[in-house]
Amino acid sequence: GGAAAMNLVLATHALGYAANWVTNWFADDEEGRRILGLAPKERVIGFIHIGTPKSPTPDRPRPDLDAIVSEYSGAWGA
């Protein structure tokens, strides 16, 4: 379920829309479960909000790849 939700968020972004996957207590509310008519064993993995962004999301600071990536040159399975 989680992989499908994240793929939906990624596909939404690829199409130029904004998306936010909200989970945790939002997805585990008893009244919400009742309103949705969920069976006792069914659960919500989250809610995905999709819309049009008002402005581009600024990129976050990222470290230089050379500072965090190294090359493995040993034998596999050793």
Secondary structure, DSSP 8 states (H G I E B T S, - for coil): -HHHHHHHHHHHHHTT-EEEEE-GGGGG-HHHHHHHT--TT-----EEEEE--SS---------HHHH-----S-TT-
